[in-house]
Amino acid sequence: MRLPGWLAGLLPLVVLGALVGLFVALGAPGLERRGVPVEELSVERTVLRPGAIELHVRNDGPDPVAVRQVIVNDAFATFEQSDAEVGRLRGGTVKVRYPWIDGEAYEVVLLTATGATVIEEIAAATETPEADAGFYGLMALVGLYVGLIPVAVGMLWLPWIARIDRRWVSFILALTLGLLAFLGVDALLEGLDFAATGAQVLGGSGLVVLGALVAYLALAGTDAWVRARGGGAKEASGLRLAFLVALGIGLHNLGEGLAIGSAYAIGSLALGASLIVGFALHNTTEGLAIVAPVSGSGQERPGLRRLVGLGVLAGAPAILGAWIGASAFNPSLASFLLGLGAGAIGQVIVQIAPSVRDAGGRLLNPVAVAGVLSGLVLMYATSLLISL
């Protein structure tokens, strides 16, 4: 009797699952564990409440971890644990009873059962804000100031771009490539920074690469699907590129919001006029990048509804990112999301690049090179106004 094709394909997986289950149930027969257990913890988040320091930890090693003592600034402190031991890949909390002083620096050391130490540095102690309606309203306002409004202002360049000479349109498109390239590299570097502070057992820097690949391939597939449905018409090309640019920038702004929210939650971010102005100037160029693809001759001008949609897609994720970063920040999630932003921007660059070719088909022509370099310099100059 021949098995159906789908069942024949599942048979090896069923057999493998049964063997693995039997192996685990029997306690790995024939294998004996030698040596001292490897106990590793990573601190994913620190929450400060009056008289208490709460560390959110994750098991970053192969063996269960039990915290036996906590030392704060060379003094033993009483503590409570969510679990007696933290299993592999699992998370837990260690709540330390300690009368910390606002603005002071602290070193919290977790001592495990094997004598291993986990050190968490608190540069300047400050109470973690409560996640209430006022808190979410403040984060929404910050996301509005640094994300949505600057992008919308930058999109007001559309009427001007639509009237300039074709050679200048090519320059603006090349400028867009420079802007996007800077954002992509910035997302990668920021993602790698977050990955270094998170649990390596969950992937570490590999999460940044994974996120970039997922976004790049997903956008490539989406673009192919849109092309097939639209028949590759030129009128739809500009809108398609604008949508991809807005999506890529939106993913980047999601990561940017995460960084802002997490920095605010731990007290290392002072919300002030200079910071908001810096982000506004930096992100206004993103609006220019969105409208540039629909500015060429022969392109269909998007209506107001579509322009609003593109602006929301690009700027609103900064609000969501600020909420997540300030209330439930996780370094591994942040590194993956920033990887998504980098990958999406990479795919957008690939899509826009053919638009800057000159009459001879050269991609690296003088106008394109000048535009890309101008975009990089512009983004670098405005980034100097931002300090997180």
C-alpha positions in Angstrom: 0.0 0.0 0.0 1.5 3.3 -1.1 1.3 6.2 1.4 -0.3 9.5 0.2 2.4 12.1 -0.9 1.7 14.4 2.0 1.9 11.6 4.6 5.1 10.3 3.1 6.6 13.8 3.5 5.5 14.0 7.2 6.7 10.5 8.1 10.4 11.4 8.7 9.3 14.3 11.0 7.0 12.0 12.9 9.7 9.4 13.4 12.2 12.1 14.4 9.8 13.6 16.9 9.1 10.2 18.5 12.9 9.4 18.8 13.6 12.8 20.4 10.7 12.4 22.8 11.9 9.0 23.9 15.5 10.2 24.3 14.4 13.1 26.6 12.0 10.8 28.5 14.8 8.3 29.3 17.1 11.1 30.5 19.7 10.9 27.7 20.8 7.3 28.3 24.5 6.7 28.0 25.4 10.4 28.5 26.8 11.8 31.7 27.1 15.5 32.5 30.6 16.4 33.8 31.9 19.7 35.1 30.4 22.7 36.9 27.0 23.9 35.5 27.3 26.9 33.2 25.2 29.7 34.7 24.7 32.8 32.7 22.1 35.6 32.9 21.5 38.7 30.9 19.6 41.7 32.2 17.0 42.8 29.7 15.4 45.6 31.6 15.9 47.5 34.9 12.9 49.0 36.7 13.3 51.4 39.6 10.6 51.9 42.2 10.9 53.7 45.5 13.0 51.5 47.7 13.4 48.7 45.1 15.4 47.8 42.0 13.8 45.2 39.8 15.9 43.4 37.2 14.2 41.5 34.4 16.6 38.7 33.5 16.8 35.9 31.0 18.8 32.6 31.1 21.6 33.1 28.6 23.3 29.7 29.1 22.6 26.0 28.8 21.9 25.2 32.5 19.3 26.5 35.0 20.4 29.5 37.0 19.7 30.2 40.7 20.5 33.6 42.2 21.8 33.2 45.8 22.9 36.7 46.7 22.6 40.3 45.5 25.2 43.0 46.1 24.5 46.7 45.6 27.5 49.0 45.7 29.6 46.4 47.7 26.8 45.8 50.2 24.6 42.7 50.5 20.9 43.4 49.9 17.7 41.5 50.5 15.9 40.3 47.4 12.9 38.3 46.0 12.8 36.1 42.9 9.9 35.3 40.6 11.3 31.7 40.4 13.8 29.7 42.5 15.8 29.1 39.4 15.5 30.4 35.8 15.4 27.6 33.2 17.1 27.7 29.8 15.6 30.4 27.5 13.2 31.4 30.3 12.9 34.9 31.9 12.4 36.0 35.4 12.6 39.0 37.8 14.9 39.7 40.7 13.4 42.4 43.0 16.1 44.0 45.2 15.1 45.9 48.3 17.4 48.9 48.4 16.9 52.6 49.3 18.4 54.1 46.2 18.9 57.8 45.8 17.8 59.7 42.8 20.6 60.6 40.5 23.2 58.3 42.1 25.1 55.6 40.3 24.7 51.9 41.4 26.3 48.6 40.6 24.1 45.6 41.1 25.8 42.2 41.2 23.8 39.0 41.1 25.7 36.0 42.6 24.6 32.6 41.3 24.8 29.2 43.0 28.1 28.4 41.3 29.7 31.7 42.2 29.3 33.3 38.8 28.4 37.0 38.8 26.1 39.1 36.7 26.8 42.9 36.8 24.2 45.6 36.0 25.4 49.2 35.9 22.9 52.0 36.7 24.5 55.3 35.6 22.0 57.6 37.3 19.1 56.2 39.2 15.7 57.6 38.5 12.2 56.2 39.1 10.7 54.3 36.1 7.5 56.1 34.9 4.2 54.3 35.5 2.6 53.1 32.3 -0.7 55.1 32.8 -2.7 57.2 30.4 -0.6 60.3 30.9 2.6 58.3 30.2 1.2 56.9 27.0 0.0 60.3 26.0 3.4 61.8 26.5 5.1 59.1 24.4 2.5 59.6 21.7 3.3 63.3 21.7 7.0 62.6 21.4 6.4 60.2 18.5 4.2 62.9 16.9 6.9 65.5 17.2 9.8 63.4 16.0 8.0 61.2 13.5 4.7 62.2 12.0 5.0 66.0 11.9 8.5 66.2 10.4 7.6 63.6 7.7 4.5 65.5 6.8 6.4 68.8 6.6 9.0 67.2 4.3 6.3 65.9 2.0 5.3 69.6 1.3 8.2 69.7 -1.1 6.2 67.8 -3.6 4.8 70.8 -5.5 8.3 72.3 -5.8 9.9 69.0 -7.0 7.1 68.6 -9.6 8.0 71.9 -11.2 11.8 71.7 -11.4 13.9 70.6 -14.4 14.2 66.8 -15.1 18.0 66.9 -14.3 17.2 68.2 -10.8 14.6 65.5 -10.3 17.4 62.9 -11.0 19.5 64.7 -8.4 16.6 64.7 -5.8 16.2 60.9 -6.4 19.9 60.4 -5.9 19.7 62.5 -2.8 16.9 60.2 -1.6 19.3 57.2 -2.1 21.8 58.9 0.1 19.2 59.6 2.8 18.0 56.1 2.7 21.5 54.6 2.8 22.3 56.6 5.9 19.1 55.5 7.6 19.8 51.8 6.7 23.4 51.9 8.1 22.1 53.7 11.2 19.5 51.1 11.8 22.0 48.3 11.4 24.5 49.9 13.9 21.8 50.7 16.4 20.4 47.1 16.1 23.8 45.6 16.7 24.2 47.9 19.8 20.9 46.6 21.2 21.8 43.0 20.3 25.0 43.2 22.3 23.1 44.1 25.5 20.4 41.4 25.0 20.3 37.6 25.6 22.7 36.0 23.2 20.9 32.7 23.4 18.0 34.3 21.5 20.3 35.1 18.6 22.2 38.3 19.5 23.4 40.1 16.4 22.0 37.3 14.3 18.5 38.8 15.0 19.6 42.0 13.2 20.6 40.0 10.1 17.5 37.8 10.3 15.3 40.9 10.5 17.0 42.5 7.5 16.6 39.4 5.4 13.0 39.0 6.3 12.2 42.6 5.4 14.2 42.5 2.2 12.7 39.3 0.9 9.1 40.3 2.0 9.3 43.6 0.3 10.8 42.0 -2.8 7.8 39.6 -2.9 5.3 42.4 -2.3 6.8 44.4 -5.1 6.6 41.5 -7.5 3.0 41.0 -6.5 2.1 44.7 -7.0 3.9 44.7 -10.4 1.9 41.7 -11.6 -1.4 43.2 -10.5 -0.5 46.5 -12.1 0.9 45.2 -15.3 4.1 47.2 -14.7 2.4 50.4 -15.8 4.6 53.5 -15.5 1.8 55.5 -13.9 1.8 53.1 -11.0 5.6 52.9 -10.6 6.0 56.2 -8.8 3.3 55.4 -6.3 4.7 51.9 -5.8 8.2 53.3 -5.0 6.7 56.0 -2.7 4.8 53.3 -0.8 8.0 51.2 -0.4 10.0 54.2 0.7 7.3 55.1 3.3 7.2 51.5 4.5 11.0 51.3 4.9 11.1 54.7 6.7 8.2 53.6 8.9 10.1 50.5 10.1 13.2 52.7 10.7 11.1 55.1 12.7 9.7 52.2 14.7 13.2 51.4 15.8 13.9 55.1 16.5 10.9 55.3 18.7 12.1 52.2 20.6 15.4 53.9 21.3 13.7 57.1 22.5 11.2 55.3 24.7 13.7 53.1 26.4 16.1 56.0 27.0 13.3 58.0 28.6 12.2 55.0 30.8 15.7 54.6 32.3 16.2 58.4 32.8 19.0 58.9 30.2 16.8 61.0 28.0 15.8 64.6 28.9 12.8 65.6 26.8 13.5 69.2 25.7 13.1 71.7 22.9 16.6 71.0 21.5 16.1 67.3 21.2 12.7 67.7 19.5 14.1 70.3 17.1 17.0 68.0 16.3 14.8 65.1 15.5 12.4 67.3 13.5 15.2 68.6 11.3 16.7 65.2 10.9 13.4 63.5 10.0 12.0 66.2 7.7 14.3 64.9 5.0 12.4 61.6 5.2 9.3 63.3 3.8 11.3 64.5 0.8 12.4 60.9 0.2 8.8 59.8 0.1 7.5 62.3 -2.5 10.6 62.2 -4.7 9.5 59.1 -6.7 6.2 60.6 -7.7 7.7 63.9 -8.9 9.0 63.0 -12.3 7.2 63.8 -15.6 4.5 61.4 -16.6 4.0 60.2 -13.0 0.5 60.1 -11.6 0.1 62.7 -8.8 -1.2 61.0 -5.7 -4.3 62.5 -4.1 -4.5 64.0 -0.7 -5.8 60.7 0.9 -2.8 58.8 -0.5 -0.3 61.4 0.6 -1.8 61.3 4.2 -1.6 57.5 4.1 2.0 57.6 3.1 2.8 60.1 5.8 1.1 58.1 8.5 2.8 54.9 7.3 6.2 56.5 7.6 5.8 58.6 10.7 3.2 57.0 13.0 5.4 53.9 13.8 7.6 56.3 15.9 4.6 56.6 18.4 4.3 52.8 18.6 8.0 52.4 19.1 8.0 54.9 21.9 5.2 53.1 23.7 7.0 49.7 23.4 10.4 51.1 24.3 9.2 52.9 27.4 6.9 50.3 28.8 8.1 46.9 27.7 11.5 47.2 26.2 13.4 44.1 25.1 16.8 44.3 23.5 16.3 41.2 21.3 13.0 42.5 20.0 14.5 46.0 19.3 17.5 44.5 17.4 15.1 42.4 15.3 12.9 45.4 14.5 15.8 47.6 13.6 17.0 44.8 11.3 13.6 44.9 9.7 14.0 48.6 9.0 17.5 48.1 7.5 16.4 45.3 5.2 13.3 47.3 4.1 15.5 50.3 3.3 17.9 48.1 1.4 15.1 46.8 -0.8 13.9 50.4 -1.4 17.4 51.5 -2.5 17.5 48.6 -5.0 14.1 49.8 -6.4 15.0 53.5 -6.7 18.5 53.1 -8.0 17.5 52.5 -11.7 15.7 55.8 -11.7 18.9 57.8 -11.4 20.6 56.3 -14.5 21.6 58.9 -17.1 20.9 58.7 -20.9 23.9 56.4 -21.3 22.6 53.9 -18.7 25.3 54.8 -16.2 24.3 54.5 -12.6 27.3 56.2 -11.1 27.0 59.4 -13.2 28.0 62.8 -11.9 24.5 63.9 -11.0 23.8 60.6 -9.1 27.1 60.7 -7.3 26.6 64.3 -6.2 23.0 63.5 -5.1 24.0 60.5 -3.0 26.9 62.3 -1.4 24.7 65.3 -0.6 22.1 63.0 1.0 24.7 61.3 3.2 26.2 64.7 4.3 22.7 66.1 5.0 21.7 63.2 7.2 25.0 63.2 9.0 24.8 66.9 9.7 21.3 66.7 11.0 22.1 63.6 13.1 24.6 65.7 15.1 21.7 67.5 16.6 20.3 64.3 18.1 21.8 63.0 21.4 20.2 60.0 23.1 
